[in-house]
Amino acid sequence: MRSAGVVIWQKIAELLAAEIASGSLMPGERLPPEAVLAQRFGVNRHTLRRAMGSLAESGLVSVQHGRGSFVRPVAVVDYPVGSRTRFSEVISGQSRSPEGELLGSRELPSSPEISAALELDADAPVILLEILRRVDGVPLSVVSAHVPAERFRGIDKAFRDSLSITAALRAFGVLDYRRRSTRIWTRLPSAEDAVLLRQPSTMPVLVMEAVNEDVEGRPIEYGISRASGQRLQVVVTH
């Protein structure tokens, strides 16, 4: 059964996630029993259990056999943004497990915005890496990283081998780099980002546009990340 192109269990998961995000369901609160929720949404228990399983995978609820399902406290990630920002170091420093997954990569002509950020000629080729970042198995952000193709052709393989942008850049001789600029704003997620982040499409994401440069001051990466606004807190360092 589908509703507006979305299978019904996904719609139920989105509605319950939105109630958790809004505070209608508080951290530690027990959700109504399966029978009550199944009746509320007009579905069988199998469909409801798929929705609850999705919420458990996303870290929003804890299913305790014999006791029921409970809203988990949100584990917020403090993410310092300064001259030297490294995802793996930031997460590992909080005694948590960072993960990176390459969703896809391709070479394409740079847009005027990307050309300006990377100081490239108009339409110069760039390599786009689409990356999903997780913390303790829970999706945190989706990153679109652009690097100059002439300098970093093959970086997609280096990322697959290391699952780290920093390590992949090191494979091309970039032993260190720093943040040139960061711009932050909020907006609603695209349908694809909402699915990847396992959050309702009505919940805003935190967007960070960043330019990184090597120690000689040459831009090496232009990135746009979309992070769960409920799971990430930006800390500006000086």
URFENCOR-V288452 format. One record per residue. N is the residue number from 1. RES is the residue in one small letter. BURIAL is + if it has 16 or more other C-alpha atoms within 10 Angstrom, else -. Layout:
n: {N/N}
res: {RES/RES}
burial: {BURIAL/BURIAL}
This chain:
n: {1/2/3/4/5/6/7/8/9/10/11/12/13/14/15/16/17/18/19/20/21/22/23/24/25/26/27/28/29/30/31/32/33/34/35/36/37/38/39/40/41/42/43/44/45/46/47/48/49/50/51/52/53/54/55/56/57/58/59/60/61/62/63/64/65/66/67/68/69/70/71/72/73/74/75/76/77/78/79/80/81/82/83/84/85/86/87/88/89/90/91/92/93/94/95/96/97/98/99/100/101/102/103/104/105/106/107/108/109/110/111/112/113/114/115/116/117/118/119/120/121/122/123/124/125/126/127/128/129/130/131/132/133/134/135/136/137/138/139/140/141/142/143/144/145/146/147/148/149/150/151/152/153/154/155/156/157/158/159/160/161/162/163/164/165/166/167/168/169/170/171/172/173/174/175/176/177/178/179/180/181/182/183/184/185/186/187/188/189/190/191/192/193/194/195/196/197/198/199/200/201/202/203/204/205/206/207/208/209/210/211/212/213/214/215/216/217/218/219/220/221/222/223/224/225/226/227/228/229/230/231/232/233/234/235/236/237/238}
res: {m/r/s/a/g/v/v/i/w/q/k/i/a/e/l/l/a/a/e/i/a/s/g/s/l/m/p/g/e/r/l/p/p/e/a/v/l/a/q/r/f/g/v/n/r/h/t/l/r/r/a/m/g/s/l/a/e/s/g/l/v/s/v/q/h/g/r/g/s/f/v/r/p/v/a/v/v/d/y/p/v/g/s/r/t/r/f/s/e/v/i/s/g/q/s/r/s/p/e/g/e/l/l/g/s/r/e/l/p/s/s/p/e/i/s/a/a/l/e/l/d/a/d/a/p/v/i/l/l/e/i/l/r/r/v/d/g/v/p/l/s/v/v/s/a/h/v/p/a/e/r/f/r/g/i/d/k/a/f/r/d/s/l/s/i/t/a/a/l/r/a/f/g/v/l/d/y/r/r/r/s/t/r/i/w/t/r/l/p/s/a/e/d/a/v/l/l/r/q/p/s/t/m/p/v/l/v/m/e/a/v/n/e/d/v/e/g/r/p/i/e/y/g/i/s/r/a/s/g/q/r/l/q/v/v/v/t/h}
burial: {-/-/-/-/-/-/-/+/+/+/+/+/+/+/+/+/+/+/-/+/+/-/-/-/+/+/+/-/-/+/+/-/-/+/-/-/+/+/-/-/-/-/-/-/-/-/+/+/-/+/+/+/+/+/+/+/-/+/+/+/+/+/+/-/-/-/-/-/+/+/+/+/-/-/-/-/+/-/+/+/+/+/+/-/+/+/+/+/-/+/+/-/-/-/-/-/-/+/+/+/-/+/-/-/+/-/-/-/-/+/-/-/-/+/+/-/+/+/-/+/-/-/-/+/+/+/+/+/+/+/+/+/+/+/+/-/-/+/+/+/+/+/+/+/+/+/+/+/+/-/-/+/+/-/+/+/-/+/+/-/-/-/+/+/+/+/+/+/+/-/+/-/-/-/-/-/+/+/+/+/-/-/-/-/-/-/-/+/+/-/-/-/+/+/-/+/+/+/+/+/+/+/+/+/+/+/+/+/+/+/+/+/+/+/-/-/-/-/+/+/+/+/+/+/+/+/+/+/+/+/+/+/-/-/-/-/-/-}
